[in-house]
Amino acid sequence: MERVLVTGGAGYVGSVCAARLLAHGYSVDIVDDLSDGHVDAIPPGATLHRLDIGNRDGLSNLLSSKKYEVVFHFAAKALIPESVTNPGVFFDVNVARGIAMLEVLRAHGIRKFVFSSTAAVYGNPFSALISEDHPKQPVNSYGESKLMFEQILRWHTTAYDWSVVVFRYFNASGGTHNWGERHDPETHIIPILLQVASQRRPWFEVYGTDYPTADGTCLRDYVHVNDIAEAHILAIGKVVSPGFHVYNIGTGVSHSVHEVWRTAQEVTGKHIPKREAARRTGDPAVLCANPDRLKQDLGWWPVESDLREIVLGAWEWEQALCEQAEVRARTV
Ligand SMILES: NC(=O)c1ccc[n+]([C@@H]2O[C@H](COP(=O)([O-])OP(=O)(O)OC[C@H]3O[C@@H](n4cnc5c(N)ncnc54)[C@H](O)[C@@H]3O)[C@@H](O)[C@H]2O)c1
């Protein structure tokens, strides 16, 4: 059985991808320091190694004990607002510790690598649909740190014959009764709206209503995490020979903040109070993928990324979290 090393597998996207790998018959080891992840998010069958990716000795011991076919790298600092106020930690984790990890992988002869990058590498787009060769001008340190790591990986393909797939996700979203987004603080629109619907927050703040879009609010491309996981499975077939391959993962359809708010009200049947707030620094008006390369090259298709379905699944997860909190409160 092929073994895959998944960094950040206790987090939102990494845990779903780990579950998908297991379902496809892969053996999965997870490296996560649990700084932002959750032990109960790790799918049954995966083995957790509680390690910082920058811990060279710890990683080296692990790689001496087991052979891995490919590494999926999800571990990162990933909250954009924090990256604006505290860039140092983003370059530390996403770049410096990432390099330490790459050096250990290289010493152990690993050459197949799949990297979770982001649409934030593009900054403010010049075109309605963003293709992979669009200029890269990040407007926050998160996007900059991811772009730097992409470039570091590209040098690994030219100098060390690595096979690298870089996925630039647009807005990863969705859930089920059993899994979903759990960031702290939560900065993503769908879980925030649903927390208001379940009365865990008093209102929803719309950051900017004066953007040059039809209703004045930002437009984003929401892609279901299951569709992201499927792209990762397809990537395993791509990293068979040396090369550097970059793909957007998005649907090519964008939705405004108001549209997502309306959908959340329809799905939950709840009134979600909203307030207008100032724009957030580092938020481009529109981010929408051109996913043609991923479709043509890997045969990928977004089968679960309809906005209503995404919000429906995320609502199941929000309700499950509320039930868990109630049970905990009763047992204290
Ligand atoms: N969620 C999105 O919408 C989105 C969009 C674009 C890109 N991405 C990228 O996808 C990846 C996963 O995102 P997510 O939303 O699941 O984030 P997440 O915060 O839920 O998961 C990240 C995981 O990495 C772990 N981690 C952080 N620093 C670590 C370190 N130094 N050593 C070991 N583990 C560490 C955390 O504990 C956490 O479990 C990230 O690389 C992120 O940049 C996410």
The ligand as an SDF file (V2000), in Angstrom:
LIG
                    3D

 44 48  0  0  0  0  0  0  0  0999 V2000
   -9.4640   27.2290    3.7420 N   0  0  0  0  0  0  0  0  0  0  0  0
   -9.3250   27.9150    2.6110 C   0  0  0  0  0  0  0  0  0  0  0  0
  -10.2850   28.5390    2.1180 O   0  0  0  0  0  0  0  0  0  0  0  0
   -8.0020   27.9280    1.8800 C   0  0  0  0  0  0  0  0  0  0  0  0
   -7.9040   28.6740    0.6930 C   0  0  0  0  0  0  0  0  0  0  0  0
   -6.6840   28.6930    0.0270 C   0  0  0  0  0  0  0  0  0  0  0  0
   -5.6130   27.9620    0.4950 C   0  0  0  0  0  0  0  0  0  0  0  0
   -5.7390   27.2540    1.6490 N   0  0  0  0  0  0  0  0  0  0  0  0
   -4.5600   26.5290    2.1510 C   0  0  0  0  0  0  0  0  0  0  0  0
   -4.9590   25.2060    2.4680 O   0  0  0  0  0  0  0  0  0  0  0  0
   -4.2150   24.7320    3.5830 C   0  0  0  0  0  0  0  0  0  0  0  0
   -5.1710   24.2450    4.6510 C   0  0  0  0  0  0  0  0  0  0  0  0
   -6.0440   25.2970    5.0350 O   0  0  0  0  0  0  0  0  0  0  0  0
   -7.1200   25.0730    6.1770 P   0  0  0  0  0  0  0  0  0  0  0  0
   -8.2130   26.0310    5.9620 O   0  0  0  0  0  0  0  0  0  0  0  0
   -7.4120   23.6280    6.2740 O   0  0  0  0  0  0  0  0  0  0  0  0
   -6.2890   25.5610    7.4460 O   0  0  0  0  0  0  0  0  0  0  0  0
   -6.3090   24.9880    8.9340 P   0  0  0  0  0  0  0  0  0  0  0  0
   -5.7770   26.0790    9.7860 O   0  0  0  0  0  0  0  0  0  0  0  0
   -7.6380   24.4070    9.2610 O   0  0  0  0  0  0  0  0  0  0  0  0
   -5.2520   23.7970    8.8780 O   0  0  0  0  0  0  0  0  0  0  0  0
   -3.8620   24.0240    8.9360 C   0  0  0  0  0  0  0  0  0  0  0  0
   -3.2670   22.9290    9.7920 C   0  0  0  0  0  0  0  0  0  0  0  0
   -1.8410   23.1070    9.8130 O   0  0  0  0  0  0  0  0  0  0  0  0
   -1.3890   22.9080   11.1370 C   0  0  0  0  0  0  0  0  0  0  0  0
   -0.1510   23.6590   11.3120 N   0  0  0  0  0  0  0  0  0  0  0  0
    0.0280   25.0040   11.2990 C   0  0  0  0  0  0  0  0  0  0  0  0
    1.3200   25.3230   11.5130 N   0  0  0  0  0  0  0  0  0  0  0  0
    1.9770   24.1420   11.6380 C   0  0  0  0  0  0  0  0  0  0  0  0
    3.3320   23.8040   11.8600 C   0  0  0  0  0  0  0  0  0  0  0  0
    4.2920   24.7500   11.9930 N   0  0  0  0  0  0  0  0  0  0  0  0
    3.6690   22.5050   11.9390 N   0  0  0  0  0  0  0  0  0  0  0  0
    2.7180   21.5380   11.8310 C   0  0  0  0  0  0  0  0  0  0  0  0
    1.4240   21.7960   11.6160 N   0  0  0  0  0  0  0  0  0  0  0  0
    1.0490   23.0850   11.5210 C   0  0  0  0  0  0  0  0  0  0  0  0
   -2.5030   23.4120   12.0350 C   0  0  0  0  0  0  0  0  0  0  0  0
   -2.4650   22.8700   13.3370 O   0  0  0  0  0  0  0  0  0  0  0  0
   -3.7490   22.9680   11.2410 C   0  0  0  0  0  0  0  0  0  0  0  0
   -4.1730   21.6870   11.6460 O   0  0  0  0  0  0  0  0  0  0  0  0
   -3.3420   25.8930    4.0500 C   0  0  0  0  0  0  0  0  0  0  0  0
   -2.0650   25.7100    3.5110 O   0  0  0  0  0  0  0  0  0  0  0  0
   -4.0200   27.0920    3.4380 C   0  0  0  0  0  0  0  0  0  0  0  0
   -3.0900   28.1240    3.1880 O   0  0  0  0  0  0  0  0  0  0  0  0
   -6.9150   27.2180    2.3650 C   0  0  0  0  0  0  0  0  0  0  0  0
  1  2  1  0
  2  3  2  0
  2  4  1  0
  4  5  1  0
  4 44  2  0
  5  6  2  0
  6  7  1  0
  7  8  2  0
  8  9  1  0
  8 44  1  0
  9 10  1  0
  9 42  1  0
 10 11  1  0
 11 12  1  0
 11 40  1  0
 12 13  1  0
 13 14  1  0
 14 15  2  0
 14 16  1  0
 14 17  1  0
 17 18  1  0
 18 19  2  0
 18 20  1  0
 18 21  1  0
 21 22  1  0
 22 23  1  0
 23 24  1  0
 23 38  1  0
 24 25  1  0
 25 26  1  0
 25 36  1  0
 26 27  1  0
 26 35  1  0
 27 28  2  0
 28 29  1  0
 29 30  1  0
 29 35  2  0
 30 31  1  0
 30 32  2  0
 32 33  1  0
 33 34  2  0
 34 35  1  0
 36 37  1  0
 36 38  1  0
 38 39  1  0
 40 41  1  0
 40 42  1  0
 42 43  1  0
M  CHG  2   8   1  16  -1
M  END
$$$$
